[in-house]
Amino acid sequence: MNEDSSSYDRSRPSAVPPPGGGQAPRSAPGQGDAPWQRADGPTGPPPVPDPEGLWVTGGVLLAGVLMVCQGVVVALEGIAALADGDVYGTVGDYLYRFSLTGWGWIHLVLGICAVITGAGLLKGAAWARFAGIFLACLSLFTHFLFLPYAPVWSVILIGLDIFILWALCAYRPSPGDPAPGAALR
């Protein structure tokens, strides 16, 4: 390519046309062809995204999906308890024993709130993060008390609630970053 041409060198990934349409300066011999090195000297490696930040952002998205799915299933769990079928076994003496109708309403309301909050997390709403932390704590507590009725399912949901709590508490958005769910819009 000629030095006096008005186009820039497309063979080098770091060659950016300078303002005014002239040719980008070439790096001096010995400086290498690393994309972050310019004619005026190395500027250091390019900024690398924080892998923990990406992990946490992905965790928030997963927490949103989990909250929507968990909310639907918990609402169905509440409907099953309200139907007074033989879905749940009878529990003998249990300190925190409620009627299945009471547990049904608790799970139904908690499930609907979790679906709304999970959808808010996926849309990137700021309120949804704090509501998600509150609902995950409430769900964890509720499923701990519901252990005698559905022990395996309650332990699974307690584990999911712990992950949701970690993901929502570990996420620290910076002012210029888009919300975690902004890529899904």
Secondary structure, DSSP 8 states (H G I E B T S, - for coil): --TT-SS--TTSTT----TTS-------TTS---TTEETTEE--S-----HHHHHHHHHHHHHHHHHHHHHHHHHHHHHHHHTT-SSS----S-TT---HHHHHHHHHHHHHHHHHHHHHHHHT-HHHHHHHHHHHHHHHHHHHHTTTTSHHHHHHHHHHHHHHHHHHHH----TTS--GGGGG-
